[in-house]
Amino acid sequence: MPLNLDPNIVDPDGFYDDLLAAHMGLSHAESDALNARLILILCNQIGDRDVIRAALRAAR
């Protein structure tokens, strides 16, 4: 599966609101930990190491 860099989130504004709500009330360290856990969960969902590597390169 190739890496999709095109907009692909239904209701991106709603997603952003959900993301902000998940961080609400957290300290900086807690927020960083949430992000780390979310990244690991989403990478597990993707599962394809080549796609994950491509995403890491694109993000960097």
Beta strands, then each sheet from edge to edge (+ up, - down):
end
